[in-house]
């Protein structure tokens, strides 16, 4: 019988979550940044969701966030993009804009930062020396591929409705574009179409697994779904209390993170039952041909005494997320 899982829910905000990003794998594991409309983006341990710190400095809703091994960047409605020291939590620089900033993205070598706002301009900031050659942008019903050295448009894709998300695979080979109920795959180099299919509801975000065998998507029906690449749904998760705005796979493909209008960040395993992060796989032992029943670890304690112990220590079971600077 196939095992089902309950997604791990990471609390800490009551305002909607609108964007998230994983870092690459580092000697200390990998990390996760999330953007919220309360203006307080959070950094978490990627494989467990444990809170590490909050980046303080924005004066309005944070719409976008990105992360690499040492730096984080955020985009906000206060007309700024900020770059942070992801290790210490310090603000490194503020990049002023004339309009609301909706998106930030580190290019693959992390020497360039891209930002895009409501003025429909794509801005590129030199953090060191460039290596990447192409930039992808999405604006209303059009996705565009740019040569950043020449600052010229190479090719564009036009759709019959607004593009809700664009996402490269980690290797940069495939581009996943969502618009309306459609999920489309294109070559990241030529933008030529590979395949596409329609979901039952409007999709806000989709992410292709690193091994490219399936993807996850979420949208306006409050449901996270897994699809094979040809569009067959094989798994879904309910329980959200608002539309899903963003979904991402971790770089190692072991976890999928999703953020919702209900303010929660949820983590789910790719392989259910595998020991990973907070998930511990314990195989049942066999006794007389039957599965053994779980045993309580207090063999000399009566049920009444056990209830008293739990009651006395109930204050230690839950602790609210501290709201301090990273």
N, C-alpha and C positions, 0 to 999 in steps of 0.2 A: 504494500500500500504506500502510495506517495506521501511524503511528509509535508505538512503545511507549516508555515511559520507566521508568527506575529511580528510585525515590523517593530524595531526598536525606536521609541519616540524620545526625542531630545527636546525638553522644554526649556524655557528661559525667556520667552517673549509672548506677548498677547497680540502684537501687531503682525500683519501679514509678512511672510517671507517671500521674497521675489527673485532671489538669485543665489547660486552657490557654486563653489569650485573646489576641486581637490588639487593639492600640490602633487609633485612627482614624489617618487620614493626616495627617502633620505636615510642616513644612518640611524635616525631616531624614529623611523616609521614614516607615515605620511599624515598630512593635515587637511583640514576642511575649513573654508571660510563661508559664512552665510550673510546675506544682505537683508535687512529688514526696514520696514517703513518707519520704525521708531528712531532711525538714525544711528543705531548702535550695532555695527557689524560684529560678529563673534568669530573667534578662532577656536576650533575644536580638534581633538585627536581624531584622525580620520577613521581608524578602524573600530573605535569604541563610541565616538560621539562625546567623549568627556570634554567639558568646558575648560579652555586654557585661559582665555582672556577676551576682553571687549575693547575695541578700538574707539577711543573717545575723540571727538573733534568736529564731526559734522553737525550742522545746525538744522538739518531737515532730513527727509526720508532718504535712505540709501537704496539706490536702484540696481547697482551692479557691483560685483566683487570678483577679484581674481587673485591667484596665489602662485608663488613658486617656492623654491627651497628657502629663500632668505627674505623675500619681500612680499608684501601684499599691496593691493591697490583697490580703491573703492570709488564709485561714482554716485553723486548725490544731487538732490533737488536744491541744494544751496548754491548751485552754479559752480561747484568745484569737483575736481578729482583729486584724491590724495594718495600718496605713496607712503607705505609704512614699513618699519623694520619688523618683520614677522617674528623675530626671535625675542626682541625686547618690548615690542608694542609701541615704540616711539614713532611719531610722525616725522617723515623725512622731508616731504615737500608737499605743497599745495599748488595745484594747477588750476588757475582761474579760467572760467568760461563765461560766456555771455548769456547762456541759457542752461536749463536743467541738463545734467549729464546722466545718461541712461546706461552706458556700457563702458567697461574698461577691459583690456585684455593684454597680457604680456605675450609678445611674439616668442617663437620657439626658443630662441637663444637668450631671452629675457633682457636684451639690451634695448629694446624698444617697447614703449607702452602706447597702446592705441586707446583713444576715447571717442565716443560718439554721443551727441546730445540731441535736443529737440530742434536745434538749428539745422539738422540734417547734414552736418559736416563731419568728416572723419579726420581726426587729428592724430598726429604721430609725434611722440616725444622721444628724443634721443637720450638714452640712459648710458650708452657706451658706444660700441661700434656695431653696425648691422651685419647680419649674415642672411636673414630671410629675404626672399625676393618678391613674394607676393602677399597681398592683403585681401581678405574677403570682408565685404560689408553688406548689410541688409538695410533697406530703406523702403518702408511701405510695401509695395508689391514687387520690388526689384531687389535682386542680389547681384552684387558687382565684384569682379575680380580685378585687382589693381597691381600694377608694377610699381612698388614703392620707390625704387631708385629713380624712375622716370616720372613718377607721380601721374601716370596715365592709366585709363581704364583699359583692361585687356579684353574683358568679355562681361556680358550681363545676362541675367535670367529674369524673365518677366512672368508673373503669376496673376491669376485672376482674383486674388484677394491678398490681404496683408500677410507678410511673413512673420510668424510668431517666434521662431528660433532658427539659428544656424549653428551647427556644431561639427568640427573636424573630428575624425578618429585620431587617437594619439599618434599614429604614424603619419597622419596627414594625407592619407590616400583617398578616403571617402568623406564626402560632405553630406550631412543629414540636415534636411530643410523641412520645417513644418509650416503649414499654412492651412487655415480652416480645419477640415478633418483629414487632410492629406499629410502623409509622411513620405518624403522623396529622397532618394539616394542619387548623388551626382559625383562624377570624378572631381576630386579636389584640384586637379591640374587644368583640365580642359573645361570643366563645368558641364560636360556632356551627361545626359541622364543615364542612370544605370537601371533603376526600377523604382516603382512607387506603389502605394496602396492607400486606401481610405480606412480610417478608424470609425467606430460608431458615433463618436462625439468630437467636438472641437478640441484639437490638440494644442497645448501651449509649449511643450518641450518634449524632446526625444533624445535618447543617447544610445549609441551602438556599442555593444560589448567589445572589448579589445580584440577578442578572437573572431568578431564579425559574424557570429552564428545567430544572434538574436539581438533584440533591442528592447528598451523600456520606454514608455511614453505616458504622459499624464496631461489632463486638461480639465475641461469644464464639467465633466460628469463626476468629479470628486473621486476618481478611481485611477490607480496605477496599474498599467497592463504590460505584460510581456508578450512580444510578438516574434515569430520567426520572420526572416527577412522578406518573405513573400506575402506577409500580412496575416498569417494564421495566429490568432490569439491562443496562448496555451496556459496562461496564468494571470490572475488579477488580484488586487488587494483593495479592500474597501476600508472605511473607518475615518477618512478625512472629513473635515467639517467645512470645506471650502474648495474652490478650484486648485488644482496642482499647477504651480507656476514654473517649476524648474526640476529637472531630473539629471543626474550625472552618475556614471560609473567611476569607481576609483581606478587609479592607473593599473593596479594589478588585476582588476576585474572581479575581485572577491565581493565587493559591496556595491550597492546602488543607494544613493541618497536622493531624497525628494523633499521639496519645500512647498508649503501650501499657504493659502489665504488664511487658514486657521492659526498661523503662527508657529506651527511645529515643523521640526526637521526630523525625518524618519529614515532609518537605515535598515536595509534588508540584505540578507546573504544571497549570493548567486547560487551556491551549493548548500541547500538546507541540510542541517545536521553536521556540518563540518566544524571542527574546533577552530575558531578564528575570532580575534577580538574578545568581546564579551560573551560570545557564543561558545559553550562548552558541550561537546558531544560525549555523552555517557551511555554506553551500550548496556542494555539490561542483561542480567545474568539469568541463566536457566536453572530452574529448580524443579525436579521431577517432571521434566517435559513441558513445564509451563513457565511463562515469564515471571520473574521474581517481582514481588510487590516492593515499592520503596519503603525503607525503614527510617523511622525518626531517630535522630542521633542522641536521644536522651532515654536510654533503656530503663533507667531506674526512676524516671519521673512520671508521675501520674498526669492525666489530661488536665486536671484542675490546676496542678502546679505549673504545667507548661503554659496554660493560658495566662497565669499570673506573671510568669517571666516575660511573655510577649507584651503584656499590658505595661509592665514596668519599664520596658525598653522601647516602647513604641515611638518615643521622641527621636530615637536614633535611626529609625528606618527611613525617614524622609528628611532631606535638607534642601532648601531652596538654592537656586543658582546664585552665587555672589555676583554683584554688579560692579566690578572694579576693573581698573585698567590692566591690560596684559603686561 
